[in-house]
Amino acid sequence: MKIDIKTLTRAAAIAAIYVALCLALAPISYGPLQVRISEAMTLLPMIWPEAVMGLSVGALIANLMGPVGIIDVVFGTLATLIAALVTLRFRGKLAGYAAPIVLNGLIVGGYLPFVYGMPYVALWGMDLTVPASMFAVAAGEAVAVLAIGIPLLGM
């Protein structure tokens, strides 16, 4: 990828918009149940490779400023980076669209129950707290990616 002023500016703009959306919509961007509207932009690597950098920096800054702490800074940012790289690699394919939903569901949904001390959820004696959290995060991510992200690509 050629890094010129236009590429760097686009990556910086993506990072800034990601942070602004997370902070402006903080009540739904952070928490055990979340819909990060900024995650709609996770499909942008399909059209701009520099979006990987912008999304990663944006997630890092938003997570640094968020209420969750260091675990979100490290693993939340890593989830966004990996999802953006997979989306870039599989542009236009189902795996590219699914990556942010699946990866954020597994990674972020995997640690949120411990961060927020979510209550024990059981069914037939099995602890379903973490799987329920993973499903909830993936569902919120799906709303952002499918309802907003896909139309965003068509603009």
C-alpha positions as CSV (number, residue, x, y, z in Angstrom):
1,M,0.0,0.0,0.0
2,K,1.3,3.4,-1.0
3,I,1.3,5.8,1.9
4,D,0.9,9.3,0.6
5,I,-0.8,12.3,2.1
6,K,-4.2,11.4,0.6
7,T,-4.0,7.8,2.1
8,L,-2.8,9.1,5.5
9,T,-5.6,11.7,5.5
10,R,-8.2,9.2,4.7
11,A,-7.0,6.8,7.5
12,A,-6.9,9.7,9.9
13,A,-10.5,10.8,9.0
14,I,-11.7,7.2,9.5
15,A,-10.1,7.1,12.9
16,A,-11.6,10.4,13.9
17,I,-15.1,9.5,12.7
18,Y,-14.8,6.2,14.6
19,V,-13.9,7.9,17.8
20,A,-16.5,10.7,17.4
21,L,-19.3,8.2,16.8
22,C,-18.3,6.0,19.8
23,L,-18.1,9.0,22.2
24,A,-21.2,10.8,20.8
25,L,-23.2,7.5,21.2
26,A,-21.4,6.3,24.3
27,P,-24.5,4.9,26.0
28,I,-24.9,2.3,23.2
29,S,-21.2,2.1,22.2
30,Y,-20.0,0.7,25.5
31,G,-21.5,-1.8,27.9
32,P,-22.5,-5.4,28.1
33,L,-25.2,-4.8,25.4
34,Q,-23.8,-2.6,22.7
35,V,-24.4,-1.4,19.2
36,R,-21.3,0.5,18.1
37,I,-22.5,2.5,15.1
38,S,-18.9,3.2,14.3
39,E,-18.4,-0.5,13.6
40,A,-20.4,0.1,10.4
41,M,-17.2,1.4,9.0
42,T,-15.5,-2.0,9.4
43,L,-16.4,-2.8,5.9
44,L,-14.4,0.2,4.5
45,P,-11.3,-2.0,3.9
46,M,-13.2,-3.4,1.0
47,I,-12.7,-0.2,-0.8
48,W,-9.8,1.5,0.9
49,P,-6.9,-0.6,2.3
50,E,-5.9,2.3,4.5
51,A,-9.2,1.9,6.4
52,V,-7.4,-1.0,8.3
53,M,-5.1,1.6,9.9
54,G,-7.8,4.1,10.5
55,L,-10.2,1.6,12.1
56,S,-7.4,0.2,14.4
57,V,-6.3,3.7,15.5
58,G,-9.9,4.8,16.0
59,A,-10.7,1.7,18.1
60,L,-7.6,2.2,20.2
61,I,-8.5,5.8,21.0
62,A,-12.2,5.1,21.6
63,N,-11.3,2.2,23.9
64,L,-8.7,4.3,25.7
65,M,-11.4,6.9,26.3
66,G,-14.1,4.3,27.2
67,P,-15.1,3.0,30.5
68,V,-14.0,-0.7,30.1
69,G,-10.3,-0.4,30.7
70,I,-7.1,-2.0,29.5
71,I,-8.7,-5.3,28.5
72,D,-10.9,-3.4,26.0
73,V,-7.9,-1.3,24.8
74,V,-5.9,-4.5,24.1
75,F,-8.5,-7.0,23.0
76,G,-11.2,-4.7,21.6
77,T,-8.6,-3.0,19.4
78,L,-7.2,-6.4,18.4
79,A,-10.6,-7.6,17.4
80,T,-11.1,-4.5,15.2
81,L,-7.7,-4.9,13.6
82,I,-8.1,-8.6,12.9
83,A,-11.6,-8.1,11.5
84,A,-10.4,-5.2,9.3
85,L,-7.6,-7.4,7.9
86,V,-9.9,-10.3,7.2
87,T,-12.4,-7.9,5.5
88,L,-9.5,-6.5,3.4
89,R,-8.4,-10.0,2.4
90,F,-11.9,-11.2,1.6
91,R,-13.4,-8.1,0.0
92,G,-16.7,-8.6,-1.6
93,K,-17.0,-12.1,-0.2
94,L,-19.2,-13.4,2.6
95,A,-16.2,-13.9,4.9
96,G,-15.3,-10.2,4.5
97,Y,-18.8,-9.1,5.6
98,A,-19.0,-11.7,8.4
99,A,-15.5,-11.1,9.9
100,P,-16.4,-8.0,12.1
101,I,-19.6,-9.7,13.3
102,V,-18.0,-13.0,14.2
103,L,-14.7,-11.8,15.5
104,N,-16.1,-9.0,17.7
105,G,-18.8,-11.4,19.0
106,L,-16.2,-14.0,20.0
107,I,-13.5,-11.7,21.3
108,V,-15.4,-8.8,22.9
109,G,-18.3,-10.9,23.9
110,G,-15.8,-13.3,25.5
111,Y,-14.4,-10.8,28.0
112,L,-17.4,-8.4,28.7
113,P,-19.1,-10.8,31.2
114,F,-16.0,-10.7,33.4
115,V,-15.5,-6.9,33.1
116,Y,-19.1,-6.2,33.9
117,G,-19.6,-9.0,36.4
118,M,-22.6,-10.2,34.4
119,P,-25.0,-12.5,36.3
120,Y,-24.8,-16.3,35.9
121,V,-27.0,-17.5,33.0
122,A,-27.7,-21.2,33.1
123,L,-29.7,-23.7,31.1
124,W,-29.9,-27.3,32.1
125,G,-26.9,-26.7,34.5
126,M,-24.7,-25.3,31.8
127,D,-23.2,-21.8,32.3
128,L,-24.3,-19.8,29.2
129,T,-23.1,-16.3,30.4
130,V,-20.2,-16.1,28.0
131,P,-22.0,-17.6,25.0
132,A,-25.0,-15.3,25.6
133,S,-22.6,-12.3,25.8
134,M,-20.9,-13.4,22.5
135,F,-24.3,-13.7,20.8
136,A,-25.4,-10.2,22.1
137,V,-22.2,-8.5,20.9
138,A,-22.4,-10.3,17.6
139,A,-26.1,-9.2,17.2
140,G,-25.2,-5.6,17.9
141,E,-22.3,-5.8,15.5
142,A,-24.6,-7.3,12.9
143,V,-27.0,-4.3,13.2
144,A,-24.1,-1.9,12.6
145,V,-22.5,-3.8,9.8
146,L,-25.6,-5.0,7.9
147,A,-28.0,-2.2,8.4
148,I,-25.5,0.7,8.1
149,G,-22.2,-0.7,6.8
150,I,-23.5,-2.3,3.7
151,P,-25.5,0.8,2.6
152,L,-22.4,2.9,3.5
153,L,-20.4,0.9,0.9
154,G,-22.9,1.8,-1.8
155,M,-22.6,5.5,-1.3
